[in-house]
Amino acid sequence: MIRLVLPTHLKTLANVSGEVRLDVSGTVTQAAVLDALEAAYPMLQGTIRDHVTLKRRAFVRFYACEQDLSHEPPDTPLPDDVVKGKEPFLVVGAMAGG
């Protein structure tokens, strides 16, 4: 069971509170987690990654186990602590401006 933490605006859109828990089959990667998230919550399609290219949106970042995974390839396996449910996979809305 993968633990996923979403920013408040996406939790509101998906009508969830707290962590989202997802079953991910096969190798647990960013892409697999996001595929499972979008399958469970179709209203989130296109909010975290582009509909067509499936690339991460510019102001969205991914973290796990105190590491920034935002620039890792989407098919890179996530850390074991995320796979085992010990640590959450964080989706964070980045801030810009001054």
C-alpha contacts under 8 A as a table, 3 or more apart, distances in Angstrom:
res1	aa1	res2	aa2	distance
1	M	21	R	6.19
1	M	22	L	5.57
1	M	23	D	5.03
1	M	24	V	7.10
1	M	83	V	7.36
1	M	84	K	7.12
1	M	85	G	5.88
2	I	21	R	5.49
2	I	22	L	5.08
2	I	23	D	6.25
2	I	24	V	7.06
2	I	33	V	7.87
2	I	82	V	6.52
2	I	83	V	6.19
2	I	84	K	7.35
2	I	85	G	5.38
2	I	88	P	7.05
2	I	89	F	7.59
3	R	19	E	6.27
3	R	20	V	5.92
3	R	21	R	4.78
3	R	22	L	6.67
3	R	82	V	7.32
3	R	85	G	5.97
3	R	87	E	7.11
3	R	88	P	4.64
3	R	89	F	6.18
4	L	19	E	5.56
4	L	20	V	5.02
4	L	21	R	6.12
4	L	22	L	7.57
4	L	88	P	5.33
4	L	89	F	4.85
4	L	90	L	5.91
4	L	91	V	7.50
5	V	18	G	7.29
5	V	19	E	5.02
5	V	20	V	6.38
5	V	88	P	6.54
5	V	89	F	6.25
5	V	90	L	4.81
5	V	91	V	6.06
6	L	10	L	6.19
6	L	11	K	6.08
6	L	19	E	7.26
6	L	20	V	7.74
6	L	90	L	6.41
6	L	91	V	5.15
6	L	92	V	6.69
7	P	10	L	5.57
7	P	11	K	6.37
7	P	91	V	6.57
7	P	92	V	5.77
7	P	93	G	6.40
8	T	11	K	5.05
8	T	12	T	6.15
9	H	12	T	5.08
9	H	13	L	6.24
10	L	13	L	4.90
10	L	14	A	6.08
10	L	44	L	7.23
11	K	14	A	5.11
11	K	15	N	5.77
11	K	16	V	5.10
11	K	17	S	6.17
12	T	15	N	4.88
12	T	16	V	6.39
12	T	17	S	7.75
13	L	16	V	7.97
13	L	43	M	7.09
13	L	44	L	7.32
14	A	41	Y	6.20
14	A	43	M	6.46
14	A	44	L	6.77
16	V	20	V	7.47
17	S	20	V	7.81
22	L	33	V	7.63
22	L	36	A	6.77
22	L	37	L	7.02
23	D	36	A	7.34
24	V	27	T	7.90
24	V	28	V	6.45
24	V	32	A	6.65
24	V	33	V	6.39
24	V	36	A	6.40
25	S	28	V	7.20
25	S	32	A	7.98
27	T	32	A	7.53
27	T	77	P	6.51
28	V	32	A	5.90
28	V	33	V	6.68
28	V	77	P	5.58
28	V	78	L	5.95
28	V	83	V	6.45
29	T	32	A	5.07
29	T	33	V	6.16
29	T	74	P	6.46
29	T	75	D	5.32
29	T	76	T	5.58
29	T	77	P	4.46
29	T	78	L	5.21
30	Q	33	V	5.22
30	Q	34	L	6.14
30	Q	74	P	5.07
30	Q	75	D	6.39
30	Q	76	T	7.12
30	Q	77	P	7.39
30	Q	78	L	6.86
31	A	34	L	5.17
31	A	35	D	5.97
31	A	74	P	5.08
31	A	75	D	5.98
32	A	35	D	5.02
32	A	36	A	6.18
32	A	75	D	7.80
33	V	36	A	5.16
33	V	37	L	6.10
34	L	37	L	4.88
34	L	38	E	6.03
35	D	38	E	5.27
35	D	39	A	6.11
36	A	39	A	5.06
36	A	40	A	6.16
37	L	40	A	5.22
37	L	41	Y	5.87
37	L	42	P	7.86
37	L	44	L	7.87
38	E	41	Y	4.92
38	E	42	P	4.87
38	E	43	M	7.41
38	E	44	L	5.87
38	E	45	Q	5.52
39	A	42	P	5.62
41	Y	44	L	5.83
41	Y	45	Q	7.73
42	P	45	Q	5.47
44	L	47	T	5.41
44	L	48	I	7.25
45	Q	48	I	7.20
45	Q	49	R	7.48
45	Q	51	H	6.77
46	G	49	R	5.28
46	G	50	D	5.04
46	G	51	H	4.89
47	T	50	D	7.25
47	T	57	R	7.55
48	I	56	R	6.06
48	I	57	R	5.72
48	I	60	V	6.53
49	R	53	T	7.91
49	R	54	L	5.17
49	R	55	K	5.13
49	R	56	R	4.22
49	R	57	R	4.93
50	D	53	T	5.59
50	D	54	L	4.72
50	D	55	K	5.48
50	D	56	R	6.55
50	D	57	R	6.35
51	H	54	L	5.72
56	R	60	V	6.67
56	R	61	R	7.96
56	R	70	S	7.98
57	R	60	V	5.51
59	F	93	G	5.85
59	F	94	A	4.88
59	F	95	M	7.04
60	V	70	S	7.94
60	V	91	V	6.87
60	V	92	V	5.71
60	V	93	G	4.74
60	V	94	A	5.59
61	R	68	D	7.50
61	R	69	L	7.54
61	R	70	S	5.12
61	R	91	V	5.87
61	R	92	V	5.07
61	R	93	G	6.30
61	R	94	A	6.39
62	F	68	D	6.11
62	F	69	L	5.26
62	F	70	S	4.78
62	F	89	F	7.21
62	F	90	L	5.59
62	F	91	V	4.89
62	F	92	V	6.23
63	Y	66	E	6.55
63	Y	67	Q	5.49
63	Y	68	D	4.67
63	Y	69	L	5.33
63	Y	70	S	6.99
63	Y	89	F	6.09
63	Y	90	L	4.98
63	Y	91	V	6.69
63	Y	92	V	7.69
64	A	67	Q	5.40
64	A	68	D	6.87
64	A	69	L	7.03
64	A	79	P	7.44
64	A	82	V	7.10
64	A	87	E	7.02
64	A	88	P	6.38
64	A	89	F	5.02
64	A	90	L	6.12
65	C	79	P	7.41
65	C	81	D	7.44
65	C	82	V	7.64
65	C	87	E	6.45
65	C	88	P	7.78
68	D	71	H	7.70
69	L	72	E	5.29
72	E	76	T	6.78
73	P	76	T	5.58
78	L	82	V	6.51
78	L	83	V	6.77
79	P	82	V	5.49
79	P	83	V	6.53
80	D	83	V	4.91
80	D	84	K	6.03
81	D	84	K	5.14
81	D	85	G	6.13
81	D	86	K	5.02
81	D	87	E	5.38
82	V	85	G	5.05
82	V	86	K	5.89
82	V	87	E	4.81
82	V	88	P	5.73
82	V	89	F	6.42
83	V	86	K	7.73
84	K	87	E	7.77
85	G	88	P	6.72
